[in-house]
Amino acid sequence: MALKQSFSLKLQQKLSPQQIQLMKLLQLPTVALEQRIKEEMENNPALDEGKEDEELEEEQEDDFGREEISEAEKEFDFDDYLGDDDDTPSYKLNISNQSKDDEDKQVPLSGGATFQELLEAQLTLFNLDDDDHTIAVHLIGSLDESGYLRREINAIVDDLAFTQNVITDAEHIEKILTIIQHFDPPGVGARNLQECLLLQIKKKNDHSLLTLNVVEVLEKFFEEFTKKHYSKIIDRLNISEEDLKQVIVEILKLNPKPGNSSSGTSKVVQHVVPDFNLTVEDDEILLTLNGRNAPELRVSRTYADMMEGYKVQKEKPSKSQKDALMFVKQKMDSAKWFIDAIKQRQNTLITTMHAIIRHQKDYFLEGDEILLNPMILKDIAEEVDLDISTISRVVNSKYVQTPYGTFLLKTFFSESLSTDSGEDVSTREVKKILQDNIEDEDKKKPLTDEKLSRFLNDKGYNIARRTVAKYREQLNIPVARLRKEL
C-alpha cells in the first residue's frame, strides 16, 4: 500500500466562548436570567452588584493618570488587566436597567401540608403493622401530582424488596392500595381515569337509578363514552336520550385529577414575568425592557485595587504574585465578558422587539388577531441583521405584556396563506376564523374538517381539508365526533 501526502485548505468557523455565553443568555427568560446572574456572582468574586461611589471613581481616574511605568509593568502589561483602550477603569464597566421605583418581586409560595402529607395523616386512622405502614407510605409516595398510581404493582413489589427490605406480593399491595383509595380526596390512588371516576361515584353510597346508570356506563361502556358513541350506549342500556344526558352531567361533576384538588398543598405559584412592557398612548407604541433583566453589575473594585497594588510596587513580582496576577486577571476578564454579554443581550432583545412591532403595528394598536401580518423568523433576522437562530432564541422564551394580555413572542409569527384575490394573509387569521366557527357550531352536529374547509374556501381562503385538520390540532380542538353533545 502506497502512502500519499497531500495538503488541503479548509475554512472553519468556530464560536468564541463569549459568543457561546451570549447565545445561552439570550434564550433565558427574566426569572432564569436572575438566577444565572446570581450563580455567576457566586462563582466569580470579581463580579459585583451595585453602584460605585462617585468620589472613589474620581480618585481612581486620577490614579490611572500616572505616566511612570516600572519594569514589572512593561513585562506583565498591567494596563491590559486594568482598562480598555480609552483608559476607562474596569470597575466602571457596569450596566443598569433598573429605576429606583422598580419593585423587586419574588415568586410566592403557598403554605400548608403537601398532598402526600395529607394522605399520610389519614393512615393514623388505620391500625397497620410496620410493614403494611411502610407499604402504604411507599404507595402514597408513588402517586403523581394528579393523585394517580402510574407504576405497575409488580414493579412496586421489587421496589419494596430492594429499597425497604419488605418482602410482599402483588395481592397484598392491592389490599393496601384499596385502603388508600378510600382516603380523601375521593378518587385518589386510581390506576387510570376509569377507576378514578368509579371510586368517586361509588364513594357517594347512593343507590338511586341515576347513580346505578352512571356506574354501569363507567364500568361497561367507558370506551363508548370517551368516544361519544352515545347512540350505542342508549341502545345497549335501553335508556332514553334524556337519561343519558343526566348521566353525562353527573360524570362531568367528578374530578379527573383528585390530587390537584387537595387544598392546602404546597405548590409553587407559577407567574409569567414579562421581558417587555408594551403600552399604547395616543396611537403611539411605547416599549420598555423589564428592569429585572439586568441588575447593576460591575467589576469588583477590590480586584481593581489589587491589580493597582501590584502595578505600583517597584520590585519584580515573585512567582506566587505572578500566579495571583493571572488568577485576578482571569476573574476580571470573565466578569467583563459577562457584563458585556448581558449588555449585548439587552440590545438584541430591544432590537428584535422593535422589529416585531414594526411588522405588527396594526395589531399592537388594536389588539385584533385578524390584524396580525404574516411574519417568519427570516423576516426579522434580515431586518435586524442577525442570524435566524439568534432570533429563534429570543422569541421562543420571551414574553411581552400588552394592553391585550401577556404573550409569548413566537405567537406573533405565522406563515402566509394566499386568498382568491392574491393577497397574503396570516395563518393566525385563518385559525381565528376556524376557532370562531367551531365555537359557534351546533354541538349536536359539529362541523367536520371537510365542512370547515369548504366554509373557508367560500370565504376566499385557499385551504385544504388536511390543512384544516393540522390547524385544528394546533388549536387543541378535538375532531367533530369528540365535540358532539346531546
RODO-2510 file (C-alpha; in nm, 4 decimals, decimal comma):
residues 486
     n   res          X          Y          Z
     1     m     0,0000     0,0000     0,0000
     2     a     0,1413     0,3369    -0,1053
     3     l     0,1185     0,6313     0,1318
     4     k     0,0270     0,9675    -0,0165
     5     q     0,0887     1,3059     0,1345
     6     s    -0,1340     1,5933     0,0385
     7     f    -0,2253     1,9435     0,1513
     8     s    -0,5801     2,0696     0,1878
     9     l    -0,7196     2,4088     0,2734
    10     k    -1,0261     2,4121     0,4977
    11     l    -1,2163     2,7140     0,6252
    12     q    -1,3785     2,6502     0,9608
    13     q    -1,5794     2,8893     1,1742
    14     k    -1,5940     2,8401     1,5491
    15     l    -1,7832     3,0345     1,8111
    16     s    -1,5761     3,2078     2,0763
    17     p    -1,6508     3,1418     2,4454
    18     q    -1,8056     3,4905     2,4638
    19     q    -2,0387     3,4161     2,1703
    20     i    -2,1433     3,0861     2,3263
    21     q    -2,2113     3,2648     2,6549
    22     l    -2,4243     3,5245     2,4765
    23     m    -2,6245     3,2558     2,2952
    24     k    -2,7006     3,0836     2,6264
    25     l    -2,8026     3,4110     2,7916
    26     l    -3,0293     3,5060     2,5008
    27     q    -3,2586     3,2097     2,5444
    28     l    -3,3092     3,2674     2,9186
    29     p    -3,6338     3,4326     3,0320
    30     t    -3,6197     3,7010     3,3001
    31     v    -3,6541     3,4784     3,6071
    32     a    -3,3938     3,2313     3,4792
    33     l    -3,1595     3,5201     3,3974
    34     e    -3,1802     3,6464     3,7556
    35     q    -3,0765     3,3018     3,8774
    36     r    -2,7958     3,2855     3,6202
    37     i    -2,6588     3,6232     3,7341
    38     k    -2,6729     3,5077     4,0954
    39     e    -2,4774     3,1919     4,0077
    40     e    -2,2168     3,3936     3,8162
    41     m    -2,1671     3,6282     4,1126
    42     e    -2,1249     3,3305     4,3462
    43     n    -1,8677     3,1685     4,1166
    44     n    -1,6766     3,4853     4,0245
    45     p    -1,5723     3,7124     4,3147
    46     a    -1,4584     3,9741     4,0623
    47     l    -1,8218     4,0409     3,9655
    48     d    -2,0086     4,2781     4,1961
    49     e    -2,3555     4,4235     4,2122
    50     g    -2,4300     4,7864     4,2959
    51     k    -2,3026     5,1347     4,2225
    52     e    -1,9540     5,2736     4,2857
    53     d    -1,9163     5,5863     4,4982
    54     e    -1,8560     5,8791     4,2611
    55     e    -1,5778     6,0275     4,4707
    56     l    -1,3900     5,6970     4,4760
    57     e    -1,4336     5,6701     4,1000
    58     e    -1,2762     6,0137     4,0549
    59     e    -0,9836     5,9107     4,2728
    60     q    -0,9320     5,6006     4,0641
    61     e    -0,9413     5,8072     3,7469
    62     d    -0,6676     6,0322     3,8874
    63     d    -0,4607     5,7299     3,9892
    64     f    -0,4786     5,5816     3,6426
    65     g    -0,3320     5,9026     3,5057
    66     r     0,0238     5,8120     3,6107
    67     e     0,2833     5,8224     3,3364
    68     e     0,5703     5,6401     3,5128
    69     i     0,5869     5,2719     3,4186
    70     s     0,8028     5,0230     3,6072
    71     e     0,9900     4,7315     3,4516
    72     a     0,7426     4,4914     3,6033
    73     e     0,4584     4,6813     3,4364
    74     k     0,6304     4,6563     3,0994
    75     e     0,6830     4,2846     3,1420
    76     f     0,3313     4,1992     3,2588
    77     d     0,1393     4,4756     3,0773
    78     f    -0,0790     4,5720     3,3733
    79     d    -0,2788     4,8153     3,1633
    80     d    -0,4323     4,5139     2,9859
    81     y    -0,5576     4,3975     3,3217
    82     l    -0,6983     4,7277     3,4395
    83     g    -0,8512     4,9121     3,1497
    84     d    -0,9513     4,9371     2,7873
    85     d    -0,8045     5,1482     2,5144
    86     d    -0,9928     5,4554     2,6359
    87     d    -0,8312     5,4280     2,9851
    88     t    -1,1704     5,3675     3,1440
    89     p    -1,1298     5,1827     3,4774
    90     s    -1,2677     4,8312     3,4670
    91     y    -1,4868     4,8821     3,7692
    92     k    -1,6795     5,1443     3,5733
    93     l    -1,7901     4,8778     3,3245
    94     n    -2,1335     4,8496     3,4780
    95     i    -2,4835     4,8317     3,3446
    96     s    -2,8113     4,9280     3,5000
    97     n    -3,1592     4,8676     3,3696
    98     q    -3,3484     4,9440     3,6886
    99     s    -3,5016     5,2570     3,8253
   100     k    -3,5406     5,3283     4,1945
   101     d    -3,9141     5,2728     4,1551
   102     d    -3,8811     4,9175     4,0217
   103     e    -4,0252     4,6534     4,2533
   104     d    -3,8180     4,3506     4,3479
   105     k    -4,0940     4,0917     4,3216
   106     q    -4,0349     3,7358     4,4311
   107     v    -4,2257     3,4279     4,3164
   108     p    -4,4525     3,3441     4,6118
   109     l    -4,5021     3,0021     4,7629
   110     s    -4,8282     2,8857     4,9085
   111     g    -4,8108     2,7329     5,2551
   112     g    -4,9673     2,4224     5,4053
   113     a    -4,9114     2,0499     5,4087
   114     t    -4,8162     1,8633     5,0936
   115     f    -5,0553     1,6268     4,9167
   116     q    -4,8560     1,3250     5,0424
   117     e    -4,8563     1,4568     5,3996
   118     l    -5,2360     1,4909     5,3962
   119     l    -5,2679     1,1290     5,2843
   120     e    -5,0130     1,0013     5,5370
   121     a    -5,2067     1,1777     5,8149
   122     q    -5,5088     0,9651     5,7250
   123     l    -5,3004     0,6495     5,7746
   124     t    -5,3141     0,7074     6,1510
   125     l    -5,6832     0,6111     6,1417
   126     f    -5,5857     0,2533     6,0480
   127     n    -5,4092     0,0076     6,2748
   128     l    -5,1397    -0,1098     6,0337
   129     d    -4,8303    -0,3061     6,1341
   130     d    -4,4834    -0,1746     6,0480
   131     d    -4,4539    -0,3496     5,7101
   132     d    -4,8023    -0,2501     5,5978
   133     h    -4,7401     0,1081     5,7082
   134     t    -4,4153     0,1084     5,5065
   135     i    -4,6018    -0,0257     5,2025
   136     a    -4,8751     0,2381     5,2402
   137     v    -4,6235     0,5227     5,2717
   138     h    -4,4378     0,3908     4,9658
   139     l    -4,7612     0,3792     4,7647
   140     i    -4,8502     0,7343     4,8683
   141     g    -4,5030     0,8492     4,7661
   142     s    -4,5516     0,6815     4,4279
   143     l    -4,8638     0,8841     4,3432
   144     d    -4,8230     1,1564     4,0832
   145     e    -4,9400     1,5145     4,1293
   146     s    -5,2854     1,4228     3,9934
   147     g    -5,3282     1,1510     4,2576
   148     y    -5,2776     0,8522     4,0246
   149     l    -5,0624     0,5453     4,0806
   150     r    -4,8856     0,5110     3,7459
   151     r    -4,6323     0,2386     3,8397
   152     e    -4,7071    -0,1280     3,7876
   153     i    -4,7823    -0,3247     4,1055
   154     n    -4,5106    -0,5815     4,0252
   155     a    -4,2561    -0,3026     3,9915
   156     i    -4,3581    -0,1718     4,3347
   157     v    -4,3072    -0,5223     4,4780
   158     d    -3,9461    -0,5080     4,3541
   159     d    -3,9002    -0,1529     4,4833
   160     l    -4,0094    -0,2516     4,8335
   161     a    -3,7788    -0,5529     4,8371
   162     f    -3,4715    -0,3586     4,7245
   163     t    -3,5227    -0,0232     4,8974
   164     q    -3,7287    -0,1059     5,2096
   165     n    -3,6346    -0,4728     5,2662
   166     v    -4,0066    -0,5535     5,2729
   167     i    -4,0951    -0,8831     5,1065
   168     t    -4,4539    -0,8914     4,9819
   169     d    -4,6608    -0,9783     4,6753
   170     a    -4,8924    -0,8015     4,4312
   171     e    -5,2090    -0,9286     4,6014
   172     h    -5,1095    -0,7779     4,9365
   173     i    -5,0157    -0,4457     4,7776
   174     e    -5,3572    -0,4361     4,6078
   175     k    -5,5122    -0,4787     4,9546
   176     i    -5,3159    -0,1819     5,0965
   177     l    -5,3943     0,0243     4,7859
   178     t    -5,7664    -0,0370     4,8444
   179     i    -5,7281     0,1284     5,1864
   180     i    -5,5634     0,4353     5,0296
   181     q    -5,8386     0,4524     4,7677
   182     h    -6,0866     0,5211     5,0481
   183     f    -5,8922     0,8347     5,1528
   184     d    -5,9878     1,1902     5,0716
   185     p    -5,9918     1,3402     4,8150
   186     p    -6,2180     1,0794     4,6502
   187     g    -6,0554     0,9037     4,3543
   188     v    -5,7018     0,9144     4,4902
   189     g    -5,4859     0,6060     4,4254
   190     a    -5,6571     0,5117     4,0987
   191     r    -5,4539     0,3476     3,8213
   192     n    -5,6448     0,5143     3,5375
   193     l    -5,9256     0,7610     3,4678
   194     q    -6,1965     0,4945     3,4595
   195     e    -6,1020     0,3649     3,8042
   196     c    -6,0722     0,7224     3,9370
   197     l    -6,4265     0,8138     3,8321
   198     l    -6,5694     0,4856     3,9611
   199     l    -6,4050     0,5355     4,3020
   200     q    -6,5675     0,8758     4,3294
   201     i    -6,9184     0,7736     4,2270
   202     k    -6,9171     0,4626     4,4493
   203     k    -6,7979     0,6638     4,7488
   204     k    -7,1256     0,8579     4,7360
   205     n    -7,3004     0,5372     4,8506
   206     d    -7,6073     0,6435     4,6551
   207     h    -7,8291     0,3642     4,5193
   208     s    -8,0525     0,5789     4,3005
   209     l    -8,1285     0,4761     3,9424
   210     l    -7,9207     0,7660     3,8103
   211     t    -7,6142     0,6587     4,0099
   212     l    -7,6590     0,2975     3,9017
   213     n    -7,6704     0,4143     3,5373
   214     v    -7,3517     0,6169     3,5889
   215     v    -7,1723     0,3158     3,7364
   216     e    -7,2872     0,0929     3,4503
   217     v    -7,1745     0,3427     3,1857
   218     l    -6,8329     0,3783     3,3507
   219     e    -6,7864     0,0051     3,4048
   220     k    -6,9278    -0,1400     3,0803
   221     f    -6,9319     0,1414     2,8233
   222     f    -6,6375     0,3627     2,9192
   223     e    -6,4737     0,3384     2,5759
   224     e    -6,8004     0,4278     2,4017
   225     f    -6,8463     0,7168     2,6455
   226     t    -6,4973     0,8615     2,5807
   227     k    -6,5535     0,8336     2,2050
   228     k    -6,9016     0,9864     2,2390
   229     h    -7,0763     0,6936     2,0742
   230     y    -7,3920     0,7923     2,2593
   231     s    -7,6334     0,6049     2,0340
   232     k    -7,4630     0,2734     2,1201
   233     i    -7,4944     0,3431     2,4922
   234     i    -7,8634     0,4337     2,4593
   235     d    -7,9386     0,1128     2,2651
   236     r    -7,7432    -0,1242     2,4905
   237     l    -7,8605     0,0275     2,8190
   238     n    -8,2130     0,0722     2,6881
   239     i    -8,2376     0,4245     2,8297
   240     s    -8,3641     0,7498     2,6816
   241     e    -8,1534     1,0318     2,5496
   242     e    -8,2653     1,2433     2,8464
   243     d    -8,1462     0,9725     3,0868
   244     l    -7,8057     0,9679     2,9184
   245     k    -7,7851     1,3473     2,9429
   246     q    -7,8308     1,3201     3,3191
   247     v    -7,5609     1,0505     3,3349
   248     i    -7,3195     1,2737     3,1446
   249     v    -7,3945     1,5679     3,3764
   250     e    -7,3154     1,3501     3,6809
   251     i    -6,9901     1,2222     3,5285
   252     l    -6,8787     1,5756     3,4432
   253     k    -6,9210     1,6676     3,8113
   254     l    -6,6488     1,4154     3,9036
   255     n    -6,2861     1,5237     3,9325
   256     p    -6,0455     1,3588     3,6843
   257     k    -5,7427     1,4857     3,8833
   258     p    -5,8161     1,4470     4,2544
   259     g    -5,4574     1,5209     4,3559
   260     n    -5,4800     1,8718     4,2147
   261     s    -5,7969     1,9447     4,4131
   262     s    -5,6356     1,8922     4,7530
   263     s    -5,6491     2,2263     4,9322
   264     g    -5,3616     2,3499     5,1401
   265     t    -5,0908     2,1710     4,9443
   266     s    -4,7603     2,3457     4,8975
   267     k    -4,7058     2,4283     4,5347
   268     v    -4,5081     2,6926     4,3558
   269     v    -4,7397     2,9601     4,2230
   270     q    -4,6322     2,9987     3,8638
   271     h    -4,6120     3,3537     3,7342
   272     v    -4,5177     3,4655     3,3863
   273     v    -4,2710     3,7514     3,4204
   274     p    -4,2836     3,9577     3,1000
   275     d    -3,9494     4,0534     2,9477
   276     f    -4,1055     4,3570     2,7767
   277     n    -4,3789     4,6014     2,8681
   278     l    -4,5698     4,7482     2,5745
   279     t    -4,8194     5,0310     2,6121
   280     v    -5,0182     5,2407     2,3644
   281     e    -5,0610     5,6139     2,4217
   282     d    -5,2260     5,8388     2,1636
   283     d    -5,1675     5,5857     1,8822
   284     e    -4,8016     5,5628     1,9795
   285     i    -4,6484     5,2303     2,0820
   286     l    -4,4114     5,2562     2,3798
   287     l    -4,1747     4,9700     2,4628
   288     t    -3,9645     4,9181     2,7749
   289     l    -3,7434     4,6284     2,8776
   290     n    -3,8258     4,4765     3,2150
   291     g    -3,5764     4,6227     3,4645
   292     r    -3,5283     4,2810     3,6251
   293     n    -3,3432     4,1665     3,3139
   294     a    -3,0202     4,3143     3,4427
   295     p    -2,9203     4,4464     3,7836
   296     e    -2,6332     4,6940     3,8194
   297     l    -2,3202     4,4909     3,7526
   298     r    -1,9571     4,5982     3,7721
   299     v    -1,6104     4,4534     3,8026
   300     s    -1,5131     4,4338     4,1696
   301     r    -1,3291     4,7402     4,2931
   302     t    -1,1396     4,5174     4,5362
   303     y    -0,9903     4,3276     4,2441
   304     a    -0,9108     4,6505     4,0603
   305     d    -0,7342     4,7821     4,3727
   306     m    -0,5419     4,4550     4,3966
   307     m    -0,4152     4,4953     4,0413
   308     e    -0,3277     4,8559     4,1129
   309     g    -0,1285     4,7463     4,4168
   310     y     0,0839     4,5148     4,2054
   311     k     0,1252     4,7871     3,9478
   312     v     0,2824     5,0452     4,1801
   313     q     0,5259     4,8087     4,3508
   314     k     0,8864     4,8636     4,2433
   315     e     1,0317     4,5152     4,2827
   316     k     0,9748     4,2401     4,0330
   317     p     0,6748     4,0191     4,1271
   318     s     0,7514     3,6798     4,2809
   319     k     0,6176     3,3549     4,1378
   320     s     0,3291     3,3489     4,3842
   321     q     0,2487     3,7099     4,2922
   322     k     0,2526     3,6205     3,9227
   323     d     0,0086     3,3346     3,9911
   324     a    -0,2110     3,5728     4,1862
   325     l    -0,1967     3,8214     3,8991
   326     m    -0,3052     3,5584     3,6499
   327     f    -0,5929     3,4499     3,8758
   328     v    -0,7081     3,8088     3,9243
   329     k    -0,6809     3,8805     3,5514
   330     q    -0,8808     3,5688     3,4643
   331     k    -1,1603     3,6598     3,7048
   332     m    -1,1689     4,0225     3,5898
   333     d    -1,1783     3,9237     3,2243
   334     s    -1,4575     3,6771     3,2961
   335     a    -1,6542     3,9484     3,4775
   336     k    -1,6047     4,1918     3,1886
   337     w    -1,7170     3,9283     2,9365
   338     f    -2,0275     3,8524     3,1412
   339     i    -2,1200     4,2210     3,1777
   340     d    -2,0696     4,2739     2,8057
   341     a    -2,2810     3,9660     2,7246
   342     i    -2,5643     4,0974     2,9439
   343     k    -2,5418     4,4317     2,7663
   344     q    -2,5478     4,2644     2,4231
   345     r    -2,8446     4,0547     2,5356
   346     q    -3,0383     4,3680     2,6236
   347     n    -2,9556     4,5308     2,2908
   348     t    -3,0567     4,2184     2,0980
   349     l    -3,3864     4,1890     2,2847
   350     i    -3,4787     4,5541     2,2294
   351     t    -3,3732     4,5492     1,8621
   352     t    -3,5706     4,2302     1,7927
   353     m    -3,8831     4,3525     1,9714
   354     h    -3,8795     4,6863     1,7875
   355     a    -3,8619     4,4962     1,4569
   356     i    -4,1592     4,2796     1,5598
   357     i    -4,3557     4,5937     1,6499
   358     r    -4,2855     4,7461     1,3093
   359     h    -4,4167     4,4315     1,1373
   360     q    -4,7229     4,4015     1,3597
   361     k    -4,8013     4,7692     1,4266
   362     d    -5,1707     4,7392     1,3346
   363     y    -5,2178     4,4529     1,5790
   364     f    -5,0425     4,6268     1,8696
   365     l    -5,2552     4,9376     1,8153
   366     e    -5,5865     4,7496     1,8044
   367     g    -5,5299     4,4089     1,9657
   368     d    -5,7330     4,2227     1,6994
   369     e    -5,5680     3,8922     1,5990
   370     i    -5,7052     3,9259     1,2456
   371     l    -5,4710     4,2252     1,2014
   372     l    -5,1615     4,0087     1,2511
   373     n    -4,9474     4,0112     0,9372
   374     p    -4,7648     3,7040     0,8054
   375     m    -4,4198     3,7071     0,9643
   376     i    -4,1476     3,4446     0,9871
   377     l    -3,8134     3,4382     1,1681
   378     k    -3,6295     3,5178     0,8457
   379     d    -3,8158     3,8487     0,8106
   380     i    -3,6939     3,9735     1,1490
   381     a    -3,3450     3,8258     1,1085
   382     e    -3,2933     4,0136     0,7810
   383     e    -3,4260     4,3398     0,9231
   384     v    -3,2021     4,3426     1,2328
   385     d    -2,9088     4,1738     1,0543
   386     l    -2,8862     3,8789     1,2934
   387     d    -2,8861     3,5048     1,2423
   388     i    -3,2202     3,3221     1,2353
   389     s    -3,1043     3,1011     1,5239
   390     t    -3,0466     3,4133     1,7344
   391     i    -3,3991     3,5409     1,6658
   392     s    -3,5359     3,1950     1,7464
   393     r    -3,3644     3,2015     2,0870
   394     v    -3,5235     3,5372     2,1609
   395     v    -3,8824     3,4678     2,0541
   396     n    -3,9144     3,1133     2,1930
   397     s    -3,8712     3,2109     2,5570
   398     k    -3,9630     3,5799     2,5950
   399     y    -4,2953     3,7343     2,6917
   400     v    -4,4345     4,0801     2,6250
   401     q    -4,7030     4,2431     2,8352
   402     t    -4,9500     4,4368     2,6209
   403     p    -5,2833     4,6104     2,6869
   404     y    -5,4472     4,2943     2,5447
   405     g    -5,2662     4,0381     2,7584
   406     t    -4,9218     3,8829     2,8066
   407     f    -4,7967     3,6792     2,5104
   408     l    -4,5000     3,4679     2,4097
   409     l    -4,3212     3,6443     2,1245
   410     k    -4,3403     3,3409     1,8980
   411     t    -4,7203     3,3729     1,8930
   412     f    -4,6827     3,6782     1,6672
   413     f    -4,5115     3,4673     1,3991
   414     s    -4,7040     3,2800     1,1336
   415     e    -4,6773     3,1624     0,7766
   416     s    -4,8665     3,3307     0,4979
   417     l    -5,1683     3,1970     0,3115
   418     s    -5,2961     3,3288    -0,0199
   419     t    -5,6560     3,4257    -0,0855
   420     d    -5,8515     3,4157    -0,4098
   421     s    -5,7638     3,7809    -0,4613
   422     g    -5,3907     3,7014    -0,4405
   423     e    -5,3497     3,8689    -0,1007
   424     d    -5,1191     3,7095     0,1579
   425     v    -5,2814     3,6713     0,4983
   426     s    -5,1512     3,5313     0,8250
   427     t    -5,2355     3,1738     0,9160
   428     r    -5,3252     3,3174     1,2578
   429     e    -5,6153     3,4960     1,0881
   430     v    -5,7347     3,1680     0,9386
   431     k    -5,7012     2,9895     1,2731
   432     k    -5,9049     3,2623     1,4441
   433     i    -6,1873     3,2243     1,1894
   434     l    -6,1642     2,8455     1,2250
   435     q    -6,1864     2,8667     1,6041
   436     d    -6,4799     3,1088     1,5928
   437     n    -6,6742     2,8768     1,3615
   438     i    -6,6170     2,5768     1,5862
   439     e    -6,7280     2,7743     1,8916
   440     d    -7,0496     2,8766     1,7140
   441     e    -7,1299     2,5345     1,5663
   442     d    -7,4295     2,3222     1,6622
   443     k    -7,2766     2,0796     1,9126
   444     k    -7,5352     1,8182     1,8237
   445     k    -7,3965     1,8202     1,4692
   446     p    -7,0401     1,9555     1,4921
   447     l    -6,8651     2,0612     1,1730
   448     t    -6,6296     1,8113     1,0166
   449     d    -6,2916     1,9159     0,8774
   450     e    -6,4342     1,8792     0,5276
   451     k    -6,7201     2,1209     0,6027
   452     l    -6,4813     2,3681     0,7692
   453     s    -6,2563     2,3526     0,4641
   454     r    -6,5489     2,4274     0,2309
   455     f    -6,6584     2,7178     0,4515
   456     l    -6,3081     2,8739     0,4413
   457     n    -6,2877     2,8207     0,0665
   458     d    -6,6182     3,0038     0,0265
   459     k    -6,4671     3,2897     0,2258
   460     g    -6,1822     3,3097    -0,0246
   461     y    -5,9117     3,1224     0,1716
   462     n    -5,7319     2,8569    -0,0329
   463     i    -5,7040     2,5815     0,2249
   464     a    -5,7289     2,2024     0,2003
   465     r    -5,9030     1,9691     0,4444
   466     r    -5,5737     1,8261     0,5743
   467     t    -5,4542     2,1799     0,6489
   468     v    -5,7731     2,2476     0,8432
   469     a    -5,7038     1,9309     1,0444
   470     k    -5,3491     2,0497     1,1150
   471     y    -5,4662     2,3935     1,2327
   472     r    -5,7396     2,2354     1,4440
   473     e    -5,4849     2,0127     1,6175
   474     q    -5,2563     2,3121     1,6766
   475     l    -5,5515     2,4831     1,8470
   476     n    -5,6007     2,1712     2,0651
   477     i    -5,9527     2,1233     1,9285
   478     p    -6,0708     1,7590     1,9012
   479     v    -6,2298     1,6077     1,5927
   480     a    -6,6024     1,6641     1,5259
   481     r    -6,7043     1,3292     1,6788
   482     l    -6,5472     1,4212     2,0138
   483     r    -6,7087     1,7658     2,0144
   484     k    -7,0557     1,6168     1,9911
   485     e    -7,3025     1,6890     2,2704
   486     l    -7,6559     1,5615     2,3320
***
